[in-house]
C-alpha cells in the first residue's frame, strides 16, 4: 500500500483496502491506521527463514495528509529517513531477511535520483537485504550496495503503454543461498500492445 494512490479516496477507503487485503490473506505494508501500523513489518516464515517486509511512500508530496501520523491513517512516510532506518533496524532484529518496498523517484526517469541512491544505501546499512522500488513507470538499473541489491524501479507490468520505454520492463528474481547470500537477477520482459507482459 506504500504508494501515491493509496489515499486517492481518503482514509476510510485506505483502511477498507487494508482490511480487505487482510481478510483475503494478503499482508499489507506501508500504510495503516497510524504511523506505528504503517511502519510495521509483515512477517513470514518461509523454509525456516523469518522474512520481514516493510514499505515506505516517498511520493506523497501532493497529498501531505496522506502521511500516517499518531492517530491518523496514511502511508509510511518515505521522507522521514530516520523513521525508515529505525523501522528497518527493528524488522532486522526479528528477521533473517528484510525486504523493503519503496515508492520513490520521478515518473518517466530511467535513472534513479541521486538522493534515492543515498537513501537505498542507508537502508541497506540499516539491515535491508533487498530493496524493491517503484513509481517511475520505467525500468531503471539494478544497483548493488555491498552484496545487497537495490531494484530502483522495475518499470510497468500491468500497463498498456505504446512507448518503447514504457513497455520495457523486467521481473526481479532474488535467490537466497542456504548461507544467506542474496543473488539478484533481472529477467527482461516486454508489455505487448494488448497490455500483457511477456518474458523475452
C-alpha positions in Angstrom: 0.0 0.0 0.0 3.1 2.2 0.1 2.3 4.4 -3.0 0.9 7.8 -4.0 -2.5 6.4 -4.9 -3.2 4.7 -1.6 -5.0 7.8 -0.3 -6.9 8.7 -3.5 -10.3 8.1 -1.9 -9.3 9.2 1.6 -8.7 7.4 4.9 -11.8 5.3 5.0 -11.0 3.7 1.6 -7.4 3.2 2.6 -8.4 1.4 5.8 -11.1 -0.6 3.9 -8.4 -1.7 1.4 -6.1 -2.8 4.2 -8.9 -4.7 5.9 -9.9 -6.4 2.6 -6.3 -7.5 2.0 -6.0 -9.0 5.4 -9.4 -10.8 5.0 -8.1 -12.4 1.8 -4.7 -13.5 3.3 -2.6 -10.7 1.9 -0.3 -8.9 4.3 -0.4 -5.2 3.6 2.7 -3.0 4.3 3.5 0.7 4.1 0.1 2.1 5.2 -2.2 1.8 8.2 -4.4 3.4 10.8 -1.4 5.3 12.2 2.3 5.7 11.8 3.1 2.7 14.0 0.9 0.4 11.9 2.2 1.9 8.6 5.8 1.4 9.6 5.3 -2.1 11.0 6.7 -5.1 9.0 4.7 -8.0 7.7 6.4 -11.2 8.9 6.6 -14.5 7.1 8.1 -17.9 7.8 9.5 -19.5 4.6 11.5 -22.7 4.6 13.0 -21.9 8.0 13.7 -18.3 7.3 11.9 -15.4 9.0 11.3 -12.7 6.4 10.2 -9.2 7.2 8.7 -6.8 4.6 8.4 -3.1 5.2 7.1 -0.4 2.9 7.5 3.4 2.5 6.0 6.1 0.3 8.3 8.9 -0.8 5.9 10.2 -3.4 3.2 11.8 -1.2 4.1 15.5 -1.8 0.8 16.5 -3.4 -1.1 15.0 -0.5 0.7 15.6 2.8 -2.5 14.5 4.6 -1.8 11.0 3.2 1.1 10.5 5.5 0.4 8.4 8.5 0.8 10.0 11.9 -0.1 9.1 15.5 -3.9 8.7 15.4 -4.0 9.5 11.7 -4.2 6.9 8.9 -2.0 7.1 5.8 1.2 5.7 4.2 4.6 5.2 5.8 6.5 8.5 5.4 9.3 8.0 2.9 10.6 11.5 3.6 11.4 10.7 7.3 14.7 8.8 6.8 15.4 8.4 10.5 12.0 6.7 11.0 12.6 4.5 8.0 16.0 3.4 9.3 14.5 2.7 12.7 11.8 0.6 11.1 14.3 -1.4 9.1 16.5 -1.9 12.1 13.5 -3.1 14.2 12.5 -5.5 11.5 16.0 -6.9 11.3 16.0 -7.7 15.0 13.2 -10.2 14.4 14.0 -11.4 10.9 16.7 -13.3 9.0 15.9 -11.2 5.9 14.4 -7.8 5.5 12.7 -6.7 2.2 12.0 -3.1 1.7 9.3 -1.9 -0.8 9.6 1.8 -1.5 7.7 4.1 -3.8 10.2 6.8 -4.9 11.7 8.6 -7.8 10.3 10.6 -10.7 7.8 9.3 -13.3 9.4 8.6 -16.7 13.0 8.8 -15.4 15.2 5.9 -16.5 17.9 6.5 -13.8 17.4 6.7 -10.0 17.7 10.1 -8.4 20.9 10.6 -6.5 19.1 11.1 -3.2 17.3 7.8 -3.7 20.7 6.1 -4.3 21.9 7.5 -1.0 18.7 6.5 0.8 18.8 3.0 -0.6 22.3 2.5 0.6 21.4 3.9 4.1 18.5 1.4 4.3 20.9 -1.5 3.3 23.3 -0.3 6.0 20.4 -0.4 8.5 19.7 -4.0 7.6 17.7 -4.2 4.3 18.7 -7.3 2.3 16.7 -6.4 -0.8 15.0 -3.2 -1.9 12.3 -3.1 -4.5 11.5 0.4 -5.8 8.7 1.7 -7.9 6.9 4.7 -9.3 8.9 5.8 -12.3 6.9 3.7 -14.7 10.3 3.0 -16.4 12.9 0.2 -15.9 15.9 1.5 -14.0 19.2 -0.2 -13.4 19.8 -2.8 -10.7 22.1 -1.3 -8.1 24.2 -3.0 -5.5 25.4 -1.8 -2.1 27.9 -4.3 -0.9 26.3 -7.6 -1.7 22.7 -6.3 -1.4 20.5 -5.5 -4.4 18.6 -2.3 -4.9 16.0 -2.6 -7.7 15.4 1.1 -8.2 12.4 0.6 -10.5 11.1 -2.4 -12.3 9.0 -0.3 -14.7 5.5 -1.2 -15.6 4.0 -4.7 -15.6 0.3 -4.2 -16.0 0.0 -1.1 -18.1 -0.8 -0.6 -21.7 1.8 1.9 -22.9 2.6 2.4 -26.6 6.1 3.8 -26.0 9.1 1.5 -26.1 10.5 2.8 -22.8 7.1 2.4 -21.1 6.8 -1.2 -22.4 10.3 -2.3 -21.5 10.2 -4.0 -18.1 11.7 -6.8 -16.1 10.9 -9.4 -13.4 13.2 -9.4 -10.4 14.5 -12.8 -9.4 16.1 -13.0 -6.0 17.6 -16.2 -4.7 18.9 -16.7 -1.2 21.5 -19.4 -0.7 21.5 -21.6 2.5 24.3 -19.4 3.8 22.2 -16.2 3.4 23.9 -14.9 0.2 21.5 -12.7 -1.9 21.7 -13.5 -5.6 19.7 -10.9 -7.7 18.8 -11.2 -11.4 16.7 -9.1 -13.8 14.6 -11.2 -16.2 13.8 -8.9 -19.2 10.2 -8.6 -20.2 8.1 -6.5 -22.6 4.5 -5.4 -22.4 2.6 -6.2 -25.6 0.3 -3.7 -27.2 -2.6 -5.7 -25.7 -1.2 -4.8 -22.3 0.1 -8.4 -21.5 3.7 -8.8 -20.3 5.9 -11.5 -21.8 9.4 -12.6 -20.8 12.0 -12.1 -23.6 
